[in-house]
């Protein structure tokens, strides 16, 4: 086991601390890949030799240092490759590293649903399940020629290898851009779509206000919906132009929410994250000659001045004031 997948237990208001936590991992290995908003992959092959400790022992040290230096706990999955480390993380919990030895990879994967394999989308999973290949063990045992007829030649080879525990992925070092995030938890699991939309409106208004206060604009907006069964769905959207305009952020948030097609879903919380932050002075705005848009922007400026003087609740959209 040489790869760690680390999920830091960061609240949305502290997601900007991820670069500092990546620095902690880089004290053990320079091969660190950021997975915003709260995860990272670390290749410890060199560290195992240098520190004369295996990946699970180093994971314990990383967790203790994250707690001691940053006050952040973490859950860690370990495996011989990035795919298995990511899947092991799903079984991990803070304080316990879930490890998958290379010789146990096939057993670890065998009973899992085919949709649990990274890279297998809903359409592919549906086709495989229609032919009885609903677990990774059955996919691994299926003839390659059968898989090729179902999903195509190249995808079939990759699927067959992954289902048999062959992980050819690698950790690609990268940086992480700063982000802003906010979350709206519900006091009880919420079924009402109108309340979901009110939470989205509130979150988008807060993000827009915070971005404008920092003289920043964002290029990407990410929506995370957490459900009563502790699962979550995440959607991201690249904006037409970098913006801090609350109305534009709200439209993008509503659009992503609609694509989820939730039907009586028991939602525990809704979070929005603004990514790809740039200085506002470097952003351009496409003129629309729409008097309504210009009016909204002037109202937004006046509302920001009122909030700066009287507090964040001084001015609210009418839908949130009720």
Phi and psi in degrees as a GROMACS rama.xvg file:
@    title "Ramachandran Plot"
@    xaxis  label "Phi"
@    yaxis  label "Psi"
@TYPE xy
-123.267  -8.62177  UNK-2
-113.136  133.171  UNK-3
-110.213  139.804  UNK-4
-115.653  115.029  UNK-5
-109.766  128.447  UNK-6
-112.862  112.374  UNK-7
-79.7556  137.438  UNK-8
-83.2594  71.5581  UNK-9
-97.107  125.868  UNK-10
-69.027  156.137  UNK-11
-53.5876  -33.2184  UNK-12
-71.8727  -10.4269  UNK-13
-116.229  14.8139  UNK-14
-63.5193  -22.4808  UNK-15
-68.4138  -9.5859  UNK-16
-81.0743  -4.53982  UNK-17
-56.314  -42.4407  UNK-18
-56.8682  -36.7988  UNK-19
-65.2317  -39.6946  UNK-20
-71.0235  -31.9637  UNK-21
-64.3914  -35.7655  UNK-22
-61.2869  -34.5348  UNK-23
-63.0519  -43.97  UNK-24
-65.0038  -35.5108  UNK-25
-70.2778  -11.6444  UNK-26
-72.2959  -17.5112  UNK-27
-102.502  -33.4086  UNK-28
-155.389  141.954  UNK-29
-79.403  -9.26957  UNK-30
-94.4856  85.143  UNK-31
-128.141  128.756  UNK-32
-113.549  119.775  UNK-33
-75.4897  137.4  UNK-34
-127.534  76.413  UNK-35
-56.1851  149.149  UNK-36
-93.5533  -13.2545  UNK-37
-143.844  15.8137  UNK-38
-127.636  164.95  UNK-39
-159.019  150.421  UNK-40
-105.685  141.005  UNK-41
-135.465  127.134  UNK-42
-93.1828  113.912  UNK-43
-104.032  19.0357  UNK-44
-58.2464  -46.0982  UNK-45
-70.7685  -36.4898  UNK-46
-66.0385  -36.2639  UNK-47
-60.6068  -41.6229  UNK-48
-70.7055  -41.2314  UNK-49
-69.1358  -47.412  UNK-50
-88.1979  -6.2786  UNK-51
54.4028  42.2013  UNK-52
-135.93  148.101  UNK-53
-82.3539  175.364  UNK-54
-63.6159  -35.7254  UNK-55
-67.1475  -39.725  UNK-56
-66.298  -41.3176  UNK-57
-66.1791  -33.0192  UNK-58
-61.6244  -38.614  UNK-59
-63.8255  -39.5967  UNK-60
-66.2325  -42.6739  UNK-61
-60.3751  -43.8097  UNK-62
-62.9434  -44.6716  UNK-63
-62.2877  -41.7719  UNK-64
-68.6099  -37.5374  UNK-65
-62.4966  -40.022  UNK-66
-68.656  -45.0751  UNK-67
-71.3025  -40.9119  UNK-68
-92.5446  -27.8051  UNK-69
-124.854  -6.21042  UNK-70
65.3277  28.7009  UNK-71
-122.26  122.879  UNK-72
-84.0841  167.126  UNK-73
-150.815  153.702  UNK-74
-108.681  141.114  UNK-75
-134.956  133.384  UNK-76
-112.283  141.006  UNK-77
-127.937  139.896  UNK-78
-161.412  173.862  UNK-79
-73.3698  -13.2162  UNK-80
-149.13  169.064  UNK-81
-59.226  -39.9452  UNK-82
-62.4381  -48.2982  UNK-83
-69.1713  -33.7765  UNK-84
-64.9991  -40.8591  UNK-85
-63.6153  -42.8877  UNK-86
-69.9519  -34.8249  UNK-87
-64.6346  -33.6527  UNK-88
-60.4164  -31.9963  UNK-89
-63.0062  -25.4263  UNK-90
-95.6286  -5.06531  UNK-91
-84.3503  160.706  UNK-92
-140.828  158.824  UNK-93
-53.8489  130.413  UNK-94
96.5766  -14.9203  UNK-95
-130.942  123.681  UNK-96
-88.389  126.326  UNK-97
-92.8312  116.337  UNK-98
-113.03  146.6  UNK-99
-126.148  99.3553  UNK-100
-62.5128  153.361  UNK-101
-60.6798  -38.352  UNK-102
-76.6453  -6.75057  UNK-103
-111.127  7.3289  UNK-104
-62.163  -43.0397  UNK-105
-63.5819  -40.9768  UNK-106
-67.1262  -37.6119  UNK-107
-62.7666  -37.458  UNK-108
-85.3281  -27.6717  UNK-109
-51.7249  -47.173  UNK-110
-88.3954  2.13142  UNK-111
-83.7282  146.625  UNK-112
-63.5146  149.498  UNK-113
-61.8338  -29.932  UNK-114
-68.4603  -13.8331  UNK-115
-75.9243  -13.5162  UNK-116
-78.3613  125.06  UNK-117
-55.4938  134.321  UNK-118
95.7855  -11.2238  UNK-119
-93.9601  110.397  UNK-120
-85.368  179.227  UNK-121
-62.5582  -40.4302  UNK-122
-65.7869  -45.496  UNK-123
-63.661  -43.3325  UNK-124
-61.1932  -38.1833  UNK-125
-66.0849  -42.2302  UNK-126
-63.1765  -45.2839  UNK-127
-64.1801  -41.8637  UNK-128
-65.5571  -32.9419  UNK-129
-62.2795  -25.1161  UNK-130
-103.741  17.653  UNK-131
81.3026  6.01555  UNK-132
-94.7867  65.5795  UNK-133
-93.9459  -7.75081  UNK-134
-124.224  158.863  UNK-135
-68.7419  -28.7471  UNK-136
-62.8143  -41.6536  UNK-137
-69.6899  -36.2578  UNK-138
-64.6616  -41.7928  UNK-139
-63.1911  -34.3481  UNK-140
-84.2568  -14.2381  UNK-141
-72.078  145.472  UNK-142
-61.23  142.482  UNK-143
-59.6499  -36.2707  UNK-144
-62.5374  -34.9374  UNK-145
-65.4291  -45.9082  UNK-146
-62.9128  -36.95  UNK-147
-64.7761  -36.659  UNK-148
-68.7562  -30.0469  UNK-149
-83.1564  -41.8049  UNK-150
-124.826  -2.84582  UNK-151
104.133  161.291  UNK-152
-65.3187  -58.8689  UNK-153
-66.459  -49  UNK-154
-57.6413  -35.0613  UNK-155
-65.0981  -41.9524  UNK-156
-63.1221  -44.6603  UNK-157
-64.2319  -42.5629  UNK-158
-63.098  -43.4958  UNK-159
-63.809  -43.17  UNK-160
-64.3037  -46.9118  UNK-161
-64.16  -40.9322  UNK-162
-64.246  -25.1109  UNK-163
-92.0625  8.19169  UNK-164
85.6603  10.2256  UNK-165
-85.8892  113.986  UNK-166
-115.866  103.488  UNK-167
-96.6134  5.9702  UNK-168
-69.2157  165.697  UNK-169
-142.654  160.491  UNK-170
-86.4471  124.285  UNK-171
-107.946  109.445  UNK-172
-58.6731  138.196  UNK-173
-153.524  175.322  UNK-174
-101.961  -178.816  UNK-175
-137.461  130.784  UNK-176
-81.4892  150.344  UNK-177
-67.2958  152.703  UNK-178
-143.499  163.623  UNK-179
-122.383  140.936  UNK-180
-142.918  155.857  UNK-181
-148.508  150.722  UNK-182
-130.171  145.446  UNK-183
-121.418  93.3414  UNK-184
-78.3948  149.944  UNK-185
-99.2193  147.276  UNK-186
-66.6711  -24.5492  UNK-187
-146.675  160.478  UNK-188
-56.709  122.808  UNK-189
-103.161  128.151  UNK-190
-99.5433  -20.4468  UNK-191
-77.9251  115.732  UNK-192
-59.7566  -30.6997  UNK-193
-64.9005  -38.7542  UNK-194
-69.6895  -33.5012  UNK-195
-61.4622  -44.1847  UNK-196
-68.2632  -35.9422  UNK-197
-63.4923  -39.2922  UNK-198
-64.217  -40.1769  UNK-199
-63.7807  -43.8764  UNK-200
-60.4605  -45.5573  UNK-201
-61.6304  -44.2173  UNK-202
-65.7189  -42.221  UNK-203
-65.4722  -39.6146  UNK-204
-61.1798  -42.5799  UNK-205
-65.6773  -44.2061  UNK-206
-61.6176  -44.3344  UNK-207
-59.877  -43.7255  UNK-208
-63.4359  -42.5289  UNK-209
-67.2565  -39.8081  UNK-210
-62.8582  -44.596  UNK-211
-66.9474  -34.8359  UNK-212
-64.8836  -29.8404  UNK-213
-93.1912  0.80858  UNK-214
56.7213  45.4777  UNK-215
-122.324  158.809  UNK-216
-128.704  157.468  UNK-217
-117.013  151.027  UNK-218
-100.705  -22.3464  UNK-219
-136.394  141.895  UNK-220
-121.284  132.932  UNK-221
-120.639  131.823  UNK-222
-109.532  131.863  UNK-223
-124.898  122.273  UNK-224
-111.396  121.358  UNK-225
-104.749  137.864  UNK-226
-107.613  171.8  UNK-227
-64.0868  -26.7838  UNK-228
-88.9913  13.8162  UNK-229
74.8431  5.49688  UNK-230
-84.3863  170.875  UNK-231
-149.737  153.718  UNK-232
-122.495  134.572  UNK-233
-123.99  135.143  UNK-234
-132.294  142.733  UNK-235
-124.974  149.247  UNK-236
-141.522  128.033  UNK-237
-81.6827  126.683  UNK-238
-74.619  154.894  UNK-239
-59.5996  -35.0468  UNK-240
-149.684  147.526  UNK-241
-57.2217  135.862  UNK-242
-153.234  159.306  UNK-243
-125.225  13.488  UNK-244
-74.9828  119.821  UNK-245
-59.1599  -38.8364  UNK-246
-62.85  -40.4015  UNK-247
-67.605  -40.5033  UNK-248
-64.3894  -39.238  UNK-249
-65.6275  -42.8433  UNK-250
-60.2838  -43.6216  UNK-251
-64.9664  -40.5055  UNK-252
-64.324  -44.5184  UNK-253
-61.4079  -41.2051  UNK-254
-62.0392  -43.3631  UNK-255
-66.59  -38.5093  UNK-256
-62.1584  -42.3466  UNK-257
-63.9949  -32.9344  UNK-258
-67.9171  -19.7962  UNK-259
-71.2371  -26.307  UNK-260
59.2088  41.0807  UNK-261
-67.8677  132.892  UNK-262
-126.832  105.405  UNK-263
53.0338  38.9041  UNK-264
-76.7689  136.84  UNK-265
-86.9201  99.7494  UNK-266
-94.9613  129.613  UNK-267
-93.2083  -35.9141  UNK-268
-160.65  158.68  UNK-269
-129.858  131.254  UNK-270
-128.185  145.17  UNK-271
-122.851  142.334  UNK-272
-133.346  129.742  UNK-273
-96.4903  125.162  UNK-274
-123.519  168.004  UNK-275
63.4933  54.7584  UNK-276
-78.225  136.014  UNK-277
-131.732  156.705  UNK-278
-60.2186  137.632  UNK-279
-62.0987  -31.1612  UNK-280
-67.5979  -20.1854  UNK-281
-91.4018  -5.34741  UNK-282
-89.3147  150.442  UNK-283
-113.125  151.224  UNK-284
-123.569  124.077  UNK-285
-72.2389  117.603  UNK-286
-67.7708  132.782  UNK-287
-109.115  -14.9892  UNK-288
56.5541  27.1098  UNK-289
-97.0802  110.586  UNK-290
-60.7517  -28.9204  UNK-291
-65.3276  -43.3722  UNK-292
-63.893  -44.2742  UNK-293
-64.3007  -37.3827  UNK-294
-63.7019  -42.4637  UNK-295
-62.2235  -38.6878  UNK-296
-68.7225  -36.7951  UNK-297
-68.2817  -39.8046  UNK-298
-62.8248  -39.4459  UNK-299
-61.566  -43.1092  UNK-300
-62.6797  -42.5201  UNK-301
-65.4047  -40.0463  UNK-302
-64.4838  -38.5475  UNK-303
-63.1938  -39.5836  UNK-304
-65.7177  -39.9441  UNK-305
-65.6368  -40.6786  UNK-306
-66.1194  -38.6776  UNK-307
-63.816  -30.8261  UNK-308
-90.0232  -38.8332  UNK-309
-114.781  -0.124987  UNK-310
110.98  161.618  UNK-311
-65.6286  -19.086  UNK-312
-97.6661  8.62433  UNK-313
-65.5048  -35.7671  UNK-314
-131.719  125.911  UNK-315
-132.89  152.341  UNK-316
-60.3838  149.355  UNK-317
-56.8365  -34.1734  UNK-318
-67.0572  -21.4566  UNK-319
-97.7349  -13.4867  UNK-320
-81.5847  -18.2802  UNK-321
